[in-house]
Amino acid sequence: MSTQPSSSADVVPQPLLVRTVALDDLGDAGAADPHDLLDLLPTERPLAWVRRGDGLVAWGETLRVEVGGADRFADAERAWQDVLARAIVRDEVQVPGTGPVAFGSFAFDDRSAAGGVIVVPKVVVGRRGGRTWLTTITTGARLHPAPALSDVVGPRVPPLDPGAVVYADGAVSADGWRDVVARGIAAIKAGDVEKVVLARDVHARAEHPVDVRWALERLAAEYPSCWTFSVDGMVGATPELLVRSEKGLVTSRVLAGTIRRTGDDAADLARAAILAHSSKDLEEHEYAVTSVAHALEPFCSSTNVPDVPFVLHLPNVLHLASDVTGVLAAPGGDARHPSSLALAAALHPTAAVCGTPTVAARELIRSIEGMDRARYAGPVGWFGADGDGEWGIALRSAAIDPDDPRRVRLFAGCGVVAASDPPAELAESEAKLVPMRYALGRDTSRG
């Protein structure tokens, strides 16, 4: 079902029927292992948000709402609230991620035809802090008996190998993208912007249709500290949490400032020290942290912004990182806290993926980048009936062509400041393409 949101009756003709039960009480789960979430996923349209073995996986489609333009976030929120107003819910677990859940993916740019989507699945399996649960979401007039995992999980089919993968330039060649970066640097020196984030794409063609589960399992195993996701053809493992909202507390992990790893532990420790003291990278990071703190400020009674970043070690790169936290201000009267999606909309786009000042940087991106980012660098994640949820930035990601699943579009972006160097930025973009190249590959090398 697909619609531009209007009324709940237009979106779904019958109420949602939502039942959540603890898996620990369901007995034999058959061939599936409920503690390995990704193993439960079917081939068709898998949905996932997983980190260190916890998170949500889902499949099927009870409801789909497509949105577009500058109001895409508000329209998606309105449609979700309309549906929830008519939902019949029995939640026997009552932890974040139980009850009604919707997954979402949104375009970076208001003008992109990629728009946005929220998907309400038929089946959700979640795991958090050792607790595992099953949610079924259907439509009708009355709730069904408690579901069993064996009733909703089919026989285990191993992920399919995509075979040989051939890569080609995307909208702008590698050489041409160095020129794009040079134009960005010139705009900064001319005073048009202080920082701009520029991205490029690379096209891949696999020998066989890409099985999303193949990519997800490789990403989750290799990048466990990242949020591995799959929503409506966008697949990746993002290290950057745009916002988590849970019971009045909000968190945003900001990344900006990157250096490639060498594979030698001693050398990488030295590179981490260089990164932590790099004036160019610290400047880039400060812009990103400031933009997040300012965006959260109107919603929070208090915020905590670290004085200095820490170095986040990933298998392919090192990042400067800061965890910005806040306490949502108490709503007045009958008002509720803003939802996690509303907070994501207020934060997007951060300086980490757009630049500073935001409006000028976005216009510069439109002018010189040479491509439509679609849903790359846009919010991706999930939210529940209470509005709490987790939204990442769709980085270290790729879009699988819905018309030809052998074709995949990979993305990478770099923050550009006055001290940036075009060849160095190109090398950084190549490092950021490594996770998705690895995800589509068959060997164990990270490149």
N, C-alpha and C positions, 0 to 999 in steps of 0.2 A: 504494500500500500504506500502510495506517495502522494504528497499534497503540499501546496503552499498553505501555511497555517491560517485558519480562520476561526471556526468554532469547534468545540470538541466533537460535536455530532458529525461535522465534516471529516475530521481526522480519523475517528474510529466510531463505527455505528453502534457498538455495544461497549459496555464498561470493560476495562481491563480487570482480569481476575488474576491475582498475584498470590502465590503460596510459597513461603520459604520455610524449609525444614533443615534441621541439623543432619548432616550426612552420617555422623557417628551413630545415629540411631536407626539407620536404614538397613543394616545387615550387609549381605554380600553385594558388592558393586559389579560383579561379573569380571570381565577381562580388564576393565579399566581400573586404573589406580587413582583414587580421588586425591591423593597427595601430590600427584604430578599433573598440574592443571593443564599444561599444553598437550599432554597425551590424550586428553579427553576430546580435543577439537576434531570436528569433521573436516572434510576437504572444502566444502562449499562455504564461502563467506564467513570465515571464522572471525570472531571478535575477541580481543585480548588486551589486558592491561596487567602486566605481571612484573614483579621485582623481587628478587631473592626468594622465589618460590611462592610468594604470597600474591594476592590480587584477584582478578576476575577473568574468567573465560566464558564465552557465550556463543550461541549459534541460533539459527532460525531468525525469523523477522515477523514479529507481531504487528509492528507499526514502524513506519518510516516517514519522517518529515523533512522535506528539502526546503532550504531557505537561500536567500541571496541578498546582496547589496549591503549597505551600511547598517541596516536593521536586522541582519541575519541572526545575531545573538539574541536580541530581544524577541524576535519572531519565534525562534526555537524555544526560548523559555516560556513564552505565552502558550504555545501549543502543548508543551509538556505539562504546564499547570492546568490547562483545560482538560487534558486526559486524566491527570491525577484526581481532579475534582470528582470524577465519576468512577474511580477505581475501587474495587473491592479487594482488600488486602488482609492476609493473615500471615504475619511474620513471627515465627516461633524462635528466632535467633536474636534479632534486635542488635546488630552491630553494623558499623559502616559498610555499605555494599549489599545489605540484605534488603528485602522488599523490592518495590519497583526500581529498576535501573535503566538508564538510557546511556548509550555510547554516542560520542559526537566527534566530528571532524569538520574544521572550518577553514576557509581560504584565508591566506595572509592578507590579501588586498580586497577592499570593498568592491572594486571594479571587476574582480575576477569572475569568470563564468563558472568557476568551480564552486562558488557559493558556500554551502555548508549542509550538513545533514545530522539529524539525530536518529538513531536506530534503537528501537526497543526490541530486544531479542525474545525468543520463545523460551530459551533455557539459559540459566546463568549458574555457574559453579564458582564459588568463592572460597578463599582461604586467607585467614588472618590470625596470627598469633597462635597457631595450633588448632584453631577452630575451622571446620569446613562445613559449607552449607550448599544447598540446592534450592534455586528459585525457578519456578515455572510461571510464565506469563502468557495467558490466553485471553480470549474474549468470550462473553456469554452472559448468562443470567445468574449462575451460581457456581461456587467453588467446587472443584473436583476433590476426590480423596487425596491424601498426602502422596506426593510422587516418590518414586524410587529411582535412583540413579540408573539402574539397569534398564528402566523403561525408556530413558531418554538418551542413553549413550549406545551407539551402534558398535559393531565389531571394530576392534582396533585395526586401522589400515595405516601402515607406516608412511611417513611423508615421502613424496616422490622426488627423486633427484631431477633438477632442472636440466642436467646435461651440460654440454659446453655452452659458455656464455661469451658473446662477442660484444665489445664496447665500441661506441662511436661518439663523436662530438655531439653535443646537444644544440641548443639554440645559438650558442656562441662558442667558437672553437677555443681551445686552451690558449693559443696565441692571442686571439681576439679578446679574451677575458683579461689578460694582462693590461691591454689598452683600456678596458672598462675600469679597472682598478686605478690606472693612471688618471683617468678623467675624474674619478672620485676624489683622489688626492688633490687634484687641481682645484676642485670645487671647495674642498676644505681650506686650502691655502688662500682661496679667494674670499673666504668668510661666509660662503653660502650655508655651510653646515659645520658642526664641530666633529661629528663622526657619522659614517654611513656604513651599513652592512650590505655587502654585495654578494650575490649568490650566482651559481652556475649549475647547469644540469648536464648529465651524461646519459646517453641512451644505451640500453643493454637489450640484446636479443638472445633469449635462451633457446636451447635445442628443443626443449619440451615445455609445455605450459608450467608456469611457476606455481608450485604448491606453497601457499603462504606458510603452512606449518613447518616446512623445511627451513625457511628463513627465520621464523620465530624461534624454533628450537636452537638453531645455531647462535642467534643473537642472545637469547636468554642465558645460554651456557657460557658464552665468551664475554658478555657484558652484564654480569649479574647486578652491578650497582646502578645500572640504567633502568628506565621504565620501558619494557618491551611492549609494543602496542601493535594492534591491527584493527583498523576501523575503515570499512568501506573502501578497501583497496590501498589505503595508506598503511605502510608497514615500516617499522623501524625500532630503534632502541635509543630513546632520547635521554641524555644526561641532565636535561634542564626541566625542572618542575616549575611551570608557570605559576600555579597556585594549588595548594591543598587547603580545603576548608573542612574543619571537623569540630563540631560542638563549640563554635565560637572562636576557635583558634585557626589562624591562617599561617601558611608557610610558603615561601617562594625560594627556590634554589636558582641563583643567578650565576651564569657562566659567561665570562668574556676574558679573552687573553689565553692564547693557546700556543703550545710548542709541541713538535712531533717527538715521539719517543724513538730511541735508538735500538731498543732491545737489550741493551747492556745495563744492568741494574745500577752499577756504580756511575756510569755516564748519565743515566736518567736522573739520579739523585742530584748530580751537578746541574743538569738542565732545569730541574725543579727549582733549585736555588736561583738560577739565572732568571727564570720566569717570575719568581716571587719578588725580584728586585728590578724588573724591567720597567722603566718609566713609560714606554709605549704601551705595554700590556696593562699596567696599573691604571693609566689614563683611560684606556678602553673599558676596563672593568668598572671604574668609578662612574662613568656615564651610565652603564647598565644598572648598577645598584641604585643610583640616585633616581632613575626613572621608575623603578619598581617601588621604592620607598614613597615617592611622591604620589604614585597612583593608588597605593594602599591607604595613604594617610586619611583621606576623607571618610573611610569606612571603619577606621580603627580607633579605639580609645588609647592604645599604646602600641608602639612598634619597637623592635630591636634590630638595629642595623650594625653588623660587625664592623669594628674599626679597620681590620685588615682581612683580606681574603685568605683562604687556605688553598693548597694545591691539590686538586682532584686528580688521582692517578687512574687513567683508563688504559686498556691494552695498547691503544694506538697513539694516544696523545695525552698531554698534561694540560689541565685547565686551571685558571684562577677561578675560584668559586666562593660564593657567600650565601649563607642561608638567612634570608630576611624573614622575621616572624612578627606576628601582630595579634592583638586581641580585638575582635570585632566590637564596636560600640553597641551598647544595649539599645535595641530598637524601641521607639516610643509607641505607646498605645497598643493597637492591634497589629502594628507592623512586624515584619519578620526580618531576620538578618538577610542581607543579600545572598543569593545563591552562589555556589562556586562558579557557575557559568557567568553570572553577572560580574563577579570579581575578575574572571578571566577576560571578559570583554573590556573591563576598565583598564586592565593591565596591558592588553594587546594593542599595538605591538610595542614591546619593550625596546630599549636601546640596544639590547643584546642581539636583536634580529632585524632592527630597522635603522636606528641611529638617533642623533640628537642635533637640533630639535626634531621632534617626531614628524611634524607635518612637512618640513623642508626636506628631511631625509627620505620620506616616502615619495615625495615628488621627484627627487633626484634618482631614486631607484627606478621609478617608472620611466624616467627620461633616458637613462644610460644602461640599465641592466640587460635589456634586450630579450627578456622572456617573461612569461606569466608564471609566477611561482606556484599557482594553484593552491593546494593545501599545504605545501611545504612551508615551514616556519609559522604555521597557524596553530591555534589551540587544538589539541586532541586529547580525549580522555573520557570520563564518565561522571554522571551525577545521579543522585537518588531522589526519593520523594521529599526528603527534608531539605534538599538543596545542597547538602554536603557532597563532596566528591573530589576528584583529582584531575587536573588538566595540565598536561605537559605541552611543550613546544615541539612541533613535529620536525625534529632535527635528526641527523643520522638516519635518514629515511628515504623511501622510494615509493613511487606510485605505480601500481600495476595497471596496465591498460585494460579497461573492462571489455573492450572489443577483441583484444588479442592478448591473452595472458602470457604469451611468450615475450611480450614487449614490456620493458620496465624503464621508468625514468628515475634516475638517481639524482640527489641534490646535495650541495654543500655550499656553505657561505662563510664569509670572513668579515670581521670588523675592521674597518679602514679608518685610520686617523692620519694626521699630518706626517707622522714619522714612518708610515707604512711603506713597504717596498713591493712593487708588483710581482716580481718573481717569487719573493718569499710568501706572498699571499696565495699565489697559485700553488706553491708547495703545500701550504697549510690546507687548502681546499682538497688537494689529493689525499692528505692524511685523513680528512674528515669523510672522504668517500670510502675509506677502507672498511668500515663496519658493514655497509651494504654489499660491497664487492665480496666480502667474506661470507655474508649471509646467502648469497646466490651461488657460492662456490661449492667445491666438493672436498678440497684438501683442508689441512689444519693450519695453513700458513695465514697470518694476518697481513702479510705484505710489508 
